[in-house]
Structure formats: C-alpha cells, structure tokens
Amino acid sequence: MSQAPLLADTPHRQERVLVIYTGGTIGMQPQANGLSPAGNFSERLDKALSQRSLHDQSLLPAYDVMSYSPLIDSSAATPLTWQQLANDIAERFDQYRGFVVIHGTDTLSWTAASLAYQLQGLDRPVVLTGAMAPLETPNGDGLGNVYGALRFSAHPQLQEVAVYFADRLLRGVRAIKQHSEASDAFTSPSYPPLGERVGDDFILFPRRGLVYQQRGAPRFERLDYQPVARGEVVRIALWPGIAAWQLDAWLGHPNVKGALLQLWGAGNLPDDPDLLAVIAKASGEGKLIAAISQCPQGRVKMGAYAAGNGLVDAGVLSGDDMTPEAVYTKLVHLIAQPLSPEDRRERFMMPLVGER
C-alpha cells in the first residue's frame, strides 16, 4: 500500500480514502501486442491527478492506494472475487472515511451489486469506477472517472455502494453496462442518479440515497461464497423454440441451487406445460428461482398475460424491475446463507439495499 502525496497533511487514516485497484482497462498500457496490464498504478495515479489544477487537487480527499496482485481480469471475476473485495473493505472499514474500487468495466456492475448485499447498512461511501481507455490516454475518460469517484467517496451523506462513470453517480445495485465502447457505458434504467457532475461541482441528491432509509450500525454479511462460486446459480434467457429438455438440463442438474430466468415482455413463457413442470420440480426441490424481463426497462408482472400464468404457482419469484446483476448476486448471497428455502424466498422479496 502506498500513500499518495496529495493532501498529505491529513495524517489520520480516518480522514483518508482507500483506493483499491483491482485491474481493468484504466490501468493498462500499450504494448507491442496491444493493451496489457501494467503496474505502478499508485505512482501513475498520483502523476495523472497532479495534472489537474491546484484548485481541483485541493478538493480531493487524502488517499492511500492498495493494488491487487495479481490483477483481476473482470471478465474472469467470480463470486469469490466479490467476497475478497467485501472482506478487504470490511477489514479496513474503520480506518477510512470512504472507499474507491477501480475495476474493469465488463463486470463492474456485478461486483457493485454484490458488494451492496455484503456491506449492508453502510455509513460511508463505497464508489466503483473504471474506464473505457487507459489512464494516460489523451482526452480519455479514466482520469475524470477516478477524480469524480474520489470526490464522491468523501461525501458523508453518501452511505451506500455506488458507481461513478461519465459524470454520473449511480446506485450500485441498479447500474448496468449498456455499451461496449462509449464513455457513458453505464446507466441505471429503473432508478435516477444519486448524484452528478455539473460543471466543476459534484452534486449529491441525498433523498435518493439510502441515508434516509438505514438505521443503526453497519450490518455486514460476510459469507463464504465458495459453495456458490462454481456455477451453482445459473442465468437463463428464453429464446424462441426453447424446449423443456433444454431447461431441465440447467434446472434439473444436481449442482444447481438457484436460477435467474429472463422472460419475455412483462413475464411471459411459451405455452408449454412441460416447461412449467420443469420449473415447478426445481422449485419444489428447494432451488431458488427468480424471474425478470428480457427488456432493459420495465418490470415483470407474472400472470398479467395468459402466457405467464402458472409461473407463481410453479414457485417463481418476481424480480420486479431489478437488473440481472441485482437478481443474480442476490440469489448468490441468499443461497450462501444457512437459511431455509422459505426464509430465502421471503428475503428475496424484501428490498435489502434499494435494489427493488
């Protein structure tokens, strides 16, 4: 861990922010064979931030940098990656006023959603960010994203996991990556931004945050995700012509403990009783099954159409307008706990961190 020189006259760690660098495009540098992971991120970050105006630098919190070794390719992240990050934050929680997690964009929103469930009841910020281009890219997005994340990470009224990207602060458990190339790659389809950059100001909208909904001390749920880290929770999006035997190959497998189903429209399923029978059998075996729409916006209303009749009776839980990331990571989190099937179902339907 290296200490940054910016605002180094702030000696107490409780007044500092911890930057956790896990990897991603933002830390890469050009090589002969293309962009590759590069080290010395702390020094590179210091140098990049020193290029901003003295006024901008004066508004930054003091920070330390913790770099992972080896760095994580976010496309290869697993529930164990989420667990590691949550543990690293929890173990240092009382030492810092806030946290910035620098992460690859491919699965950044998945990590953000998982951290929200593991770090419930936060009383300080955890802000995830990354970039579509390396930190040193001229006119790239990396420096602006890290600067904004640092600014929001010191805001005492931000008390949840958030994603800062392209001048917007999004609820972590509501964010999705919508574009593979654009600098504004992330959006929050069913919830307004928690904050945004307006000119030189970074404005937080506290009444949209969890600060008014949470009471008491943080209630972290630090679980062992090992039993759900090898494909025990599956994600299945329907396609035209899906057959019962195909669905059963997923849900009927003995290793599967839960599933996210992505249905059509408001929650429709092909008119095939064998499909419902497969789902009902899996649910009856105690497997936790939840459904959302394949549409990027809107919510499921199972039973609103005849094509969705029977899903509730088959034991499928409504994911309402939750993102795929929010549903999947919630299933992982609940299945990792020693709860009865009934308690898991009840907790899934409860809003735990503003995810629904």
TORKOL-4160 file (C-alpha; in steps of 0.2 Angstrom, whole numbers, padded with zeros to 4 digits, m for minus):
356
<pt num="1" X="0000" Y="0000" Z="0000"/>
<pt num="2" X="0007" Y="0017" Z="m0005"/>
<pt num="3" X="0002" Y="0034" Z="0002"/>
<pt num="4" X="m0002" Y="0047" Z="m0010"/>
<pt num="5" X="0006" Y="0064" Z="m0009"/>
<pt num="6" X="m0010" Y="0074" Z="m0012"/>
<pt num="7" X="m0016" Y="0082" Z="0004"/>
<pt num="8" X="m0003" Y="0073" Z="0014"/>
<pt num="9" X="m0005" Y="0085" Z="0028"/>
<pt num="10" X="m0020" Y="0074" Z="0033"/>
<pt num="11" X="m0011" Y="0062" Z="0044"/>
<pt num="12" X="m0026" Y="0052" Z="0051"/>
<pt num="13" X="m0032" Y="0037" Z="0041"/>
<pt num="14" X="m0050" Y="0040" Z="0047"/>
<pt num="15" X="m0049" Y="0056" Z="0037"/>
<pt num="16" X="m0042" Y="0047" Z="0021"/>
<pt num="17" X="m0050" Y="0037" Z="0007"/>
<pt num="18" X="m0044" Y="0020" Z="0002"/>
<pt num="19" X="m0042" Y="0017" Z="m0017"/>
<pt num="20" X="m0042" Y="m0002" Z="m0021"/>
<pt num="21" X="m0035" Y="m0005" Z="m0038"/>
<pt num="22" X="m0041" Y="m0022" Z="m0045"/>
<pt num="23" X="m0036" Y="m0021" Z="m0063"/>
<pt num="24" X="m0046" Y="m0016" Z="m0079"/>
<pt num="25" X="m0043" Y="m0006" Z="m0094"/>
<pt num="26" X="m0039" Y="0010" Z="m0084"/>
<pt num="27" X="m0023" Y="0003" Z="m0078"/>
<pt num="28" X="m0017" Y="m0004" Z="m0095"/>
<pt num="29" X="m0003" Y="0002" Z="m0106"/>
<pt num="30" X="0000" Y="0000" Z="m0124"/>
<pt num="31" X="0012" Y="m0015" Z="m0128"/>
<pt num="32" X="0018" Y="m0022" Z="m0145"/>
<pt num="33" X="0004" Y="m0035" Z="m0144"/>
<pt num="34" X="m0010" Y="m0022" Z="m0138"/>
<pt num="35" X="m0016" Y="m0016" Z="m0122"/>
<pt num="36" X="m0009" Y="m0026" Z="m0107"/>
<pt num="37" X="m0010" Y="m0024" Z="m0088"/>
<pt num="38" X="0003" Y="m0013" Z="m0081"/>
<pt num="39" X="0010" Y="m0010" Z="m0063"/>
<pt num="40" X="0015" Y="0006" Z="m0053"/>
<pt num="41" X="m0003" Y="0011" Z="m0053"/>
<pt num="42" X="m0001" Y="0022" Z="m0037"/>
<pt num="43" X="0013" Y="0032" Z="m0045"/>
<pt num="44" X="0004" Y="0034" Z="m0061"/>
<pt num="45" X="m0012" Y="0040" Z="m0052"/>
<pt num="46" X="m0003" Y="0052" Z="m0042"/>
<pt num="47" X="0005" Y="0059" Z="m0058"/>
<pt num="48" X="m0011" Y="0060" Z="m0068"/>
<pt num="49" X="m0020" Y="0069" Z="m0054"/>
<pt num="50" X="m0006" Y="0081" Z="m0052"/>
<pt num="51" X="m0010" Y="0087" Z="m0070"/>
<pt num="52" X="m0027" Y="0094" Z="m0064"/>
<pt num="53" X="m0027" Y="0112" Z="m0057"/>
<pt num="54" X="m0022" Y="0116" Z="m0040"/>
<pt num="55" X="m0040" Y="0120" Z="m0036"/>
<pt num="56" X="m0046" Y="0103" Z="m0041"/>
<pt num="57" X="m0032" Y="0095" Z="m0031"/>
<pt num="58" X="m0036" Y="0105" Z="m0016"/>
<pt num="59" X="m0054" Y="0097" Z="m0016"/>
<pt num="60" X="m0048" Y="0079" Z="m0016"/>
<pt num="61" X="m0048" Y="0069" Z="0000"/>
<pt num="62" X="m0031" Y="0062" Z="0005"/>
<pt num="63" X="m0030" Y="0044" Z="0000"/>
<pt num="64" X="m0020" Y="0028" Z="0000"/>
<pt num="65" X="m0019" Y="0015" Z="m0014"/>
<pt num="66" X="m0020" Y="m0003" Z="m0012"/>
<pt num="67" X="m0016" Y="m0013" Z="m0028"/>
<pt num="68" X="m0021" Y="m0031" Z="m0030"/>
<pt num="69" X="m0008" Y="m0044" Z="m0036"/>
<pt num="70" X="m0011" Y="m0052" Z="m0047"/>
<pt num="71" X="m0023" Y="m0040" Z="m0055"/>
<pt num="72" X="m0041" Y="m0046" Z="m0059"/>
<pt num="73" X="m0047" Y="m0048" Z="m0077"/>
<pt num="74" X="m0065" Y="m0043" Z="m0073"/>
<pt num="75" X="m0072" Y="m0054" Z="m0086"/>
<pt num="76" X="m0065" Y="m0069" Z="m0076"/>
<pt num="77" X="m0072" Y="m0062" Z="m0060"/>
<pt num="78" X="m0082" Y="m0075" Z="m0049"/>
<pt num="79" X="m0092" Y="m0074" Z="m0033"/>
<pt num="80" X="m0075" Y="m0077" Z="m0024"/>
<pt num="81" X="m0069" Y="m0060" Z="m0031"/>
<pt num="82" X="m0084" Y="m0051" Z="m0024"/>
<pt num="83" X="m0081" Y="m0060" Z="m0007"/>
<pt num="84" X="m0062" Y="m0054" Z="m0007"/>
<pt num="85" X="m0067" Y="m0036" Z="m0011"/>
<pt num="86" X="m0080" Y="m0036" Z="0003"/>
<pt num="87" X="m0068" Y="m0043" Z="0015"/>
<pt num="88" X="m0054" Y="m0031" Z="0011"/>
<pt num="89" X="m0066" Y="m0016" Z="0013"/>
<pt num="90" X="m0074" Y="m0023" Z="0029"/>
<pt num="91" X="m0057" Y="m0027" Z="0037"/>
<pt num="92" X="m0051" Y="m0009" Z="0034"/>
<pt num="93" X="m0068" Y="m0001" Z="0036"/>
<pt num="94" X="m0065" Y="0009" Z="0052"/>
<pt num="95" X="m0048" Y="0016" Z="0046"/>
<pt num="96" X="m0055" Y="0026" Z="0031"/>
<pt num="97" X="m0069" Y="0039" Z="0028"/>
<pt num="98" X="m0073" Y="0031" Z="0011"/>
<pt num="99" X="m0068" Y="0018" Z="m0002"/>
<pt num="100" X="m0065" Y="0019" Z="m0021"/>
<pt num="101" X="m0064" Y="0002" Z="m0030"/>
<pt num="102" X="m0056" Y="0003" Z="m0048"/>
<pt num="103" X="m0062" Y="m0011" Z="m0058"/>
<pt num="104" X="m0063" Y="m0017" Z="m0076"/>
<pt num="105" X="m0079" Y="m0012" Z="m0084"/>
<pt num="106" X="m0085" Y="m0029" Z="m0090"/>
<pt num="107" X="m0092" Y="m0035" Z="m0074"/>
<pt num="108" X="m0091" Y="m0019" Z="m0063"/>
<pt num="109" X="m0109" Y="m0018" Z="m0061"/>
<pt num="110" X="m0110" Y="m0036" Z="m0055"/>
<pt num="111" X="m0097" Y="m0033" Z="m0042"/>
<pt num="112" X="m0106" Y="m0017" Z="m0036"/>
<pt num="113" X="m0122" Y="m0026" Z="m0034"/>
<pt num="114" X="m0114" Y="m0040" Z="m0024"/>
<pt num="115" X="m0104" Y="m0028" Z="m0013"/>
<pt num="116" X="m0121" Y="m0019" Z="m0009"/>
<pt num="117" X="m0128" Y="m0035" Z="m0002"/>
<pt num="118" X="m0112" Y="m0040" Z="0008"/>
<pt num="119" X="m0110" Y="m0022" Z="0015"/>
<pt num="120" X="m0127" Y="m0018" Z="0021"/>
<pt num="121" X="m0130" Y="m0003" Z="0032"/>
<pt num="122" X="m0115" Y="0007" Z="0026"/>
<pt num="123" X="m0112" Y="0023" Z="0034"/>
<pt num="124" X="m0099" Y="0029" Z="0022"/>
<pt num="125" X="m0096" Y="0028" Z="0003"/>
<pt num="126" X="m0090" Y="0014" Z="m0007"/>
<pt num="127" X="m0088" Y="0020" Z="m0025"/>
<pt num="128" X="m0084" Y="0009" Z="m0040"/>
<pt num="129" X="m0076" Y="0016" Z="m0056"/>
<pt num="130" X="m0066" Y="0011" Z="m0071"/>
<pt num="131" X="m0063" Y="0017" Z="m0089"/>
<pt num="132" X="m0065" Y="0013" Z="m0107"/>
<pt num="133" X="m0047" Y="0019" Z="m0110"/>
<pt num="134" X="m0031" Y="0018" Z="m0101"/>
<pt num="135" X="m0027" Y="0032" Z="m0088"/>
<pt num="136" X="m0014" Y="0041" Z="m0098"/>
<pt num="137" X="m0025" Y="0041" Z="m0114"/>
<pt num="138" X="m0026" Y="0060" Z="m0120"/>
<pt num="139" X="m0044" Y="0065" Z="m0118"/>
<pt num="140" X="m0048" Y="0048" Z="m0111"/>
<pt num="141" X="m0061" Y="0045" Z="m0098"/>
<pt num="142" X="m0050" Y="0037" Z="m0084"/>
<pt num="143" X="m0044" Y="0052" Z="m0075"/>
<pt num="144" X="m0061" Y="0061" Z="m0075"/>
<pt num="145" X="m0069" Y="0045" Z="m0068"/>
<pt num="146" X="m0056" Y="0042" Z="m0054"/>
<pt num="147" X="m0057" Y="0061" Z="m0049"/>
<pt num="148" X="m0076" Y="0061" Z="m0048"/>
<pt num="149" X="m0076" Y="0044" Z="m0038"/>
<pt num="150" X="m0063" Y="0052" Z="m0026"/>
<pt num="151" X="m0074" Y="0067" Z="m0024"/>
<pt num="152" X="m0090" Y="0057" Z="m0020"/>
<pt num="153" X="m0080" Y="0045" Z="m0009"/>
<pt num="154" X="m0078" Y="0058" Z="0004"/>
<pt num="155" X="m0096" Y="0064" Z="0004"/>
<pt num="156" X="m0103" Y="0059" Z="0021"/>
<pt num="157" X="m0121" Y="0059" Z="0015"/>
<pt num="158" X="m0117" Y="0045" Z="0003"/>
<pt num="159" X="m0119" Y="0029" Z="0013"/>
<pt num="160" X="m0120" Y="0015" Z="0000"/>
<pt num="161" X="m0111" Y="0006" Z="m0014"/>
<pt num="162" X="m0112" Y="0017" Z="m0030"/>
<pt num="163" X="m0104" Y="0018" Z="m0047"/>
<pt num="164" X="m0097" Y="0034" Z="m0054"/>
<pt num="165" X="m0095" Y="0034" Z="m0073"/>
<pt num="166" X="m0096" Y="0048" Z="m0086"/>
<pt num="167" X="m0101" Y="0062" Z="m0074"/>
<pt num="168" X="m0115" Y="0052" Z="m0065"/>
<pt num="169" X="m0116" Y="0043" Z="m0049"/>
<pt num="170" X="m0127" Y="0028" Z="m0050"/>
<pt num="171" X="m0134" Y="0016" Z="m0036"/>
<pt num="172" X="m0123" Y="0001" Z="m0037"/>
<pt num="173" X="m0137" Y="m0012" Z="m0036"/>
<pt num="174" X="m0146" Y="m0003" Z="m0050"/>
<pt num="175" X="m0132" Y="0000" Z="m0063"/>
<pt num="176" X="m0129" Y="m0010" Z="m0079"/>
<pt num="177" X="m0116" Y="m0008" Z="m0093"/>
<pt num="178" X="m0126" Y="m0004" Z="m0108"/>
<pt num="179" X="m0112" Y="0000" Z="m0121"/>
<pt num="180" X="m0096" Y="m0009" Z="m0126"/>
<pt num="181" X="m0087" Y="0006" Z="m0132"/>
<pt num="182" X="m0095" Y="0023" Z="m0127"/>
<pt num="183" X="m0088" Y="0033" Z="m0112"/>
<pt num="184" X="m0105" Y="0034" Z="m0105"/>
<pt num="185" X="m0106" Y="0015" Z="m0104"/>
<pt num="186" X="m0116" Y="0013" Z="m0088"/>
<pt num="187" X="m0134" Y="0018" Z="m0085"/>
<pt num="188" X="m0147" Y="0015" Z="m0071"/>
<pt num="189" X="m0163" Y="0010" Z="m0081"/>
<pt num="190" X="m0175" Y="0010" Z="m0066"/>
<pt num="191" X="m0168" Y="0022" Z="m0054"/>
<pt num="192" X="m0162" Y="0040" Z="m0055"/>
<pt num="193" X="m0144" Y="0045" Z="m0052"/>
<pt num="194" X="m0138" Y="0048" Z="m0034"/>
<pt num="195" X="m0128" Y="0062" Z="m0040"/>
<pt num="196" X="m0119" Y="0070" Z="m0055"/>
<pt num="197" X="m0106" Y="0082" Z="m0060"/>
<pt num="198" X="m0112" Y="0099" Z="m0065"/>
<pt num="199" X="m0098" Y="0110" Z="m0072"/>
<pt num="200" X="m0085" Y="0110" Z="m0058"/>
<pt num="201" X="m0097" Y="0104" Z="m0045"/>
<pt num="202" X="m0101" Y="0087" Z="m0039"/>
<pt num="203" X="m0119" Y="0086" Z="m0033"/>
<pt num="204" X="m0126" Y="0073" Z="m0022"/>
<pt num="205" X="m0145" Y="0070" Z="m0021"/>
<pt num="206" X="m0146" Y="0063" Z="m0003"/>
<pt num="207" X="m0165" Y="0060" Z="m0004"/>
<pt num="208" X="m0162" Y="0047" Z="m0017"/>
<pt num="209" X="m0150" Y="0038" Z="m0007"/>
<pt num="210" X="m0151" Y="0025" Z="0007"/>
<pt num="211" X="m0145" Y="0038" Z="0020"/>
<pt num="212" X="m0164" Y="0041" Z="0025"/>
<pt num="213" X="m0169" Y="0023" Z="0025"/>
<pt num="214" X="m0155" Y="0015" Z="0036"/>
<pt num="215" X="m0154" Y="0015" Z="0054"/>
<pt num="216" X="m0141" Y="0008" Z="0066"/>
<pt num="217" X="m0123" Y="0002" Z="0064"/>
<pt num="218" X="m0117" Y="m0007" Z="0048"/>
<pt num="219" X="m0123" Y="m0025" Z="0047"/>
<pt num="220" X="m0111" Y="m0033" Z="0035"/>
<pt num="221" X="m0115" Y="m0051" Z="0030"/>
<pt num="222" X="m0098" Y="m0058" Z="0026"/>
<pt num="223" X="m0102" Y="m0075" Z="0019"/>
<pt num="224" X="m0092" Y="m0089" Z="0012"/>
<pt num="225" X="m0096" Y="m0089" Z="m0007"/>
<pt num="226" X="m0086" Y="m0105" Z="m0011"/>
<pt num="227" X="m0102" Y="m0116" Z="m0012"/>
<pt num="228" X="m0110" Y="m0104" Z="m0025"/>
<pt num="229" X="m0094" Y="m0100" Z="m0035"/>
<pt num="230" X="m0094" Y="m0114" Z="m0047"/>
<pt num="231" X="m0109" Y="m0112" Z="m0057"/>
<pt num="232" X="m0122" Y="m0116" Z="m0044"/>
<pt num="233" X="m0133" Y="m0101" Z="m0049"/>
<pt num="234" X="m0137" Y="m0101" Z="m0067"/>
<pt num="235" X="m0144" Y="m0087" Z="m0079"/>
<pt num="236" X="m0156" Y="m0092" Z="m0092"/>
<pt num="237" X="m0163" Y="m0081" Z="m0105"/>
<pt num="238" X="m0178" Y="m0088" Z="m0115"/>
<pt num="239" X="m0177" Y="m0090" Z="m0134"/>
<pt num="240" X="m0190" Y="m0095" Z="m0147"/>
<pt num="241" X="m0192" Y="m0113" Z="m0148"/>
<pt num="242" X="m0184" Y="m0117" Z="m0130"/>
<pt num="243" X="m0189" Y="m0135" Z="m0126"/>
<pt num="244" X="m0192" Y="m0142" Z="m0109"/>
<pt num="245" X="m0177" Y="m0154" Z="m0110"/>
<pt num="246" X="m0166" Y="m0139" Z="m0113"/>
<pt num="247" X="m0172" Y="m0130" Z="m0097"/>
<pt num="248" X="m0171" Y="m0146" Z="m0087"/>
<pt num="249" X="m0153" Y="m0148" Z="m0092"/>
<pt num="250" X="m0150" Y="m0132" Z="m0082"/>
<pt num="251" X="m0163" Y="m0133" Z="m0068"/>
<pt num="252" X="m0163" Y="m0152" Z="m0066"/>
<pt num="253" X="m0144" Y="m0153" Z="m0063"/>
<pt num="254" X="m0140" Y="m0158" Z="m0046"/>
<pt num="255" X="m0127" Y="m0145" Z="m0043"/>
<pt num="256" X="m0139" Y="m0130" Z="m0047"/>
<pt num="257" X="m0146" Y="m0121" Z="m0032"/>
<pt num="258" X="m0154" Y="m0106" Z="m0040"/>
<pt num="259" X="m0158" Y="m0098" Z="m0056"/>
<pt num="260" X="m0162" Y="m0081" Z="m0064"/>
<pt num="261" X="m0175" Y="m0083" Z="m0078"/>
<pt num="262" X="m0176" Y="m0069" Z="m0091"/>
<pt num="263" X="m0193" Y="m0070" Z="m0098"/>
<pt num="264" X="m0202" Y="m0061" Z="m0112"/>
<pt num="265" X="m0211" Y="m0044" Z="m0110"/>
<pt num="266" X="m0220" Y="m0042" Z="m0094"/>
<pt num="267" X="m0216" Y="m0060" Z="m0089"/>
<pt num="268" X="m0221" Y="m0072" Z="m0102"/>
<pt num="269" X="m0217" Y="m0090" Z="m0106"/>
<pt num="270" X="m0221" Y="m0102" Z="m0120"/>
<pt num="271" X="m0237" Y="m0111" Z="m0119"/>
<pt num="272" X="m0229" Y="m0127" Z="m0115"/>
<pt num="273" X="m0235" Y="m0136" Z="m0099"/>
<pt num="274" X="m0219" Y="m0146" Z="m0099"/>
<pt num="275" X="m0209" Y="m0130" Z="m0096"/>
<pt num="276" X="m0219" Y="m0126" Z="m0081"/>
<pt num="277" X="m0217" Y="m0143" Z="m0074"/>
<pt num="278" X="m0198" Y="m0142" Z="m0075"/>
<pt num="279" X="m0198" Y="m0126" Z="m0066"/>
<pt num="280" X="m0210" Y="m0132" Z="m0053"/>
<pt num="281" X="m0200" Y="m0148" Z="m0050"/>
<pt num="282" X="m0184" Y="m0137" Z="m0047"/>
<pt num="283" X="m0193" Y="m0125" Z="m0036"/>
<pt num="284" X="m0200" Y="m0140" Z="m0026"/>
<pt num="285" X="m0183" Y="m0146" Z="m0023"/>
<pt num="286" X="m0179" Y="m0130" Z="m0014"/>
<pt num="287" X="m0170" Y="m0121" Z="m0028"/>
<pt num="288" X="m0172" Y="m0103" Z="m0028"/>
<pt num="289" X="m0179" Y="m0096" Z="m0045"/>
<pt num="290" X="m0182" Y="m0078" Z="m0049"/>
<pt num="291" X="m0188" Y="m0070" Z="m0065"/>
<pt num="292" X="m0186" Y="m0053" Z="m0073"/>
<pt num="293" X="m0190" Y="m0047" Z="m0091"/>
<pt num="294" X="m0178" Y="m0048" Z="m0105"/>
<pt num="295" X="m0182" Y="m0030" Z="m0109"/>
<pt num="296" X="m0169" Y="m0017" Z="m0102"/>
<pt num="297" X="m0183" Y="m0007" Z="m0095"/>
<pt num="298" X="m0199" Y="m0011" Z="m0086"/>
<pt num="299" X="m0204" Y="m0024" Z="m0074"/>
<pt num="300" X="m0211" Y="m0042" Z="m0074"/>
<pt num="301" X="m0230" Y="m0044" Z="m0069"/>
<pt num="302" X="m0232" Y="m0063" Z="m0070"/>
<pt num="303" X="m0249" Y="m0068" Z="m0073"/>
<pt num="304" X="m0254" Y="m0051" Z="m0082"/>
<pt num="305" X="m0255" Y="m0061" Z="m0098"/>
<pt num="306" X="m0261" Y="m0079" Z="m0101"/>
<pt num="307" X="m0243" Y="m0084" Z="m0107"/>
<pt num="308" X="m0237" Y="m0080" Z="m0089"/>
<pt num="309" X="m0250" Y="m0089" Z="m0080"/>
<pt num="310" X="m0243" Y="m0103" Z="m0069"/>
<pt num="311" X="m0226" Y="m0096" Z="m0065"/>
<pt num="312" X="m0231" Y="m0090" Z="m0047"/>
<pt num="313" X="m0239" Y="m0107" Z="m0044"/>
<pt num="314" X="m0223" Y="m0115" Z="m0050"/>
<pt num="315" X="m0213" Y="m0106" Z="m0037"/>
<pt num="316" X="m0205" Y="m0092" Z="m0047"/>
<pt num="317" X="m0201" Y="m0076" Z="m0038"/>
<pt num="318" X="m0204" Y="m0059" Z="m0046"/>
<pt num="319" X="m0188" Y="m0049" Z="m0048"/>
<pt num="320" X="m0199" Y="m0034" Z="m0052"/>
<pt num="321" X="m0189" Y="m0021" Z="m0061"/>
<pt num="322" X="m0172" Y="m0027" Z="m0054"/>
<pt num="323" X="m0157" Y="m0028" Z="m0065"/>
<pt num="324" X="m0150" Y="m0045" Z="m0070"/>
<pt num="325" X="m0134" Y="m0041" Z="m0059"/>
<pt num="326" X="m0145" Y="m0037" Z="m0044"/>
<pt num="327" X="m0155" Y="m0053" Z="m0045"/>
<pt num="328" X="m0141" Y="m0064" Z="m0049"/>
<pt num="329" X="m0130" Y="m0058" Z="m0035"/>
<pt num="330" X="m0144" Y="m0058" Z="m0023"/>
<pt num="331" X="m0148" Y="m0076" Z="m0027"/>
<pt num="332" X="m0129" Y="m0080" Z="m0024"/>
<pt num="333" X="m0130" Y="m0070" Z="m0007"/>
<pt num="334" X="m0145" Y="m0078" Z="m0001"/>
<pt num="335" X="m0141" Y="m0096" Z="m0006"/>
<pt num="336" X="m0124" Y="m0094" Z="0003"/>
<pt num="337" X="m0133" Y="m0092" Z="0019"/>
<pt num="338" X="m0139" Y="m0106" Z="0031"/>
<pt num="339" X="m0157" Y="m0101" Z="0028"/>
<pt num="340" X="m0172" Y="m0112" Z="0025"/>
<pt num="341" X="m0180" Y="m0111" Z="0007"/>
<pt num="342" X="m0195" Y="m0101" Z="0014"/>
<pt num="343" X="m0183" Y="m0088" Z="0023"/>
<pt num="344" X="m0173" Y="m0086" Z="0007"/>
<pt num="345" X="m0189" Y="m0083" Z="m0003"/>
<pt num="346" X="m0195" Y="m0071" Z="0009"/>
<pt num="347" X="m0179" Y="m0061" Z="0010"/>
<pt num="348" X="m0178" Y="m0061" Z="m0009"/>
<pt num="349" X="m0194" Y="m0052" Z="m0010"/>
<pt num="350" X="m0188" Y="m0039" Z="0003"/>
<pt num="351" X="m0179" Y="m0024" Z="m0003"/>
<pt num="352" X="m0162" Y="m0025" Z="0006"/>
<pt num="353" X="m0152" Y="m0011" Z="m0002"/>
<pt num="354" X="m0164" Y="m0002" Z="m0013"/>
<pt num="355" X="m0162" Y="m0015" Z="m0027"/>
<pt num="356" X="m0181" Y="m0016" Z="m0030"/>
